[in-house]
Amino acid sequence: MRMSHIRQLDGLRAIAVGLVFVAHCRLDAIVPGGLGVTVFFFLSGYLITSLMRSEIAQTDTLDFKAFMMRRTLRIWPPLYITLAVALVTVLLVFPHRLLDPWVVVAQAGFFNNYVRGSLTEGVGLPLPLWSLAVEEHYYLAFPLLYLLLSRALAARQIAWACFGLCLVVLAIRTIIVARYGPLHDIYFWSHTRIDSILFGSCLAAFNNPVLDNDAWRPRMWHFAAALLLLLACLAIRNPIFRETIRYSLQGAALYVIFSYIISDKGKLSALLNSAPLQIVGLYSYTFYLVHMLVIEVIEEAFPGIPTAGLIVSAGVISLIYSAAMYRFVERPMALWRKRFHAVDANATVAPSAPLRAMANASSALPTPQGSKGEQLR
C-alpha cells in the first residue's frame, strides 16, 4: 500500500496546463481549456485520496494536521509569491485598472469563486485562482470524511459513497438549472464542480491501478470509447447539457482514461514520459498560476502581436518564471514537507506488481516530490 511517483500523471499535467494556456491565448473558441481544468481536478482527487488510503493502510489513521501542513507548504508559497508579483505588475503596467480590494482578498483567501464579479475582467488580479478555491474546499472537507468512512467501510464501499456524492452534485446542478436556467457560475462554484475531484477519489478508492493488484485494466477500446465520450461532451453545445450532466460524463470518461494511462506500458506511456512533457508537468502548478498575468502583460506591451507570437512568448516567459520558482521555492518547500510525513519514506513494504513495473521503468529525471509518496497537486 505504498504510493510511488507516477510519471504518466506528470505528462497528463503538461497536457492539461497546455490546454488551459493555449485557450487563454485567444483560442478559447476552439481549444477546450475547461477540460484541462477538469483533468487537473480529477488528478488531484486521485492522488490525494490514494495518498490518504496508503497512509491509513500503513498507520491505521490519518494525521489531518500533517496532511494540511503538506498541502499548505505545497500550495501557499508559490501562490502568495505570485499574488505579490501580480499585484506589483498590475500597479505598474495597468495603472488605470480599477482593482476591487474585496476581490483581491477573495482571491488570496480561496473564496473568489463565490464572490460575484470576482471573475469579471479588470476587477481582480489576472490569476486563475477560482480552481484553487475549489481544490482547497475539497482539502478542508474530504480528508476527514474519508477517515470516517474508512473506519466503517471497505474500499469498494467508499468508492460507491464517493460516486453517490457525485450524483448529489449532479442533482444540485440539475435543480439550479431547472430553477434559474443555465448559469455560468455553475462552472466555478465548489458545490457544483467538486464532483470532478470526487471522480478521481472514486478511482483511488477502488480499482486503483497502483494500489490494487486485482484492479480492472481497461483495454484499448475502452480507452477509445472514453475519448469519444470526452469529444462528444465538447461537441454538444446545448447550455443545459453543458451545465448539468457534462461534468459527470467527463468524470466517468476520465475514470477509464486514467486507469488505462496509469496501467499502460506502451507508446502512450512513452509519450507521456517524454522529457518535454515531464519538464512542463514538473513546472505545471506555477505555470498555471502565472500564465494569465504574462499573457495580459504581453498583450498590453504589444497590442498587435499575432496569436502564434503570443503563445511562444508567453509560454517561454511562464516557463522561465516557473523554473525559477521551482528551483528557489518549490524544492526547498518539498524538503520541509518531509517533516510532516506520517509514513516513513524508507519503510519496507512489498510493492504491487504494477508499482514494481513503474519503478523499473522510471528514469533519473528529478521529480517535485516532498517524499517518494507525494506528487505535486
Secondary structure, DSSP 8 states (H G I E B T S, - for coil): ------HHHHHHHHHHHHHHHHIIIIITTTS-HHHHHHHHHHHHHHHHHHHHHHHHHHHSS--HHHHHHHHHHHHHHHHHHHHHHHHHHHHHH-TT----HHHHHHHHTT-GGGSTTTTSTTSS-S---HHHHHHHHHHHHHHHHHHHHHHHS-HHHHHHHHHHHHHHHHHHHHHHHHHH---GGGGT-HHHHTHHHHHHHHHHHSS-TTT-TT-----HHHHHHHHHHHHHHHH---HHHHTTTHHHHHHHHHHHHHHHHHH--SHHHHHHTSHHHHHHHHTHHHHHHHHHHHHHHHHHH-TT--HHHHHHHHHHHHHHHHHHHIIIIIHHHHHHHGGG-SS-TT------HHHHHHHHH--S-----SSTT----
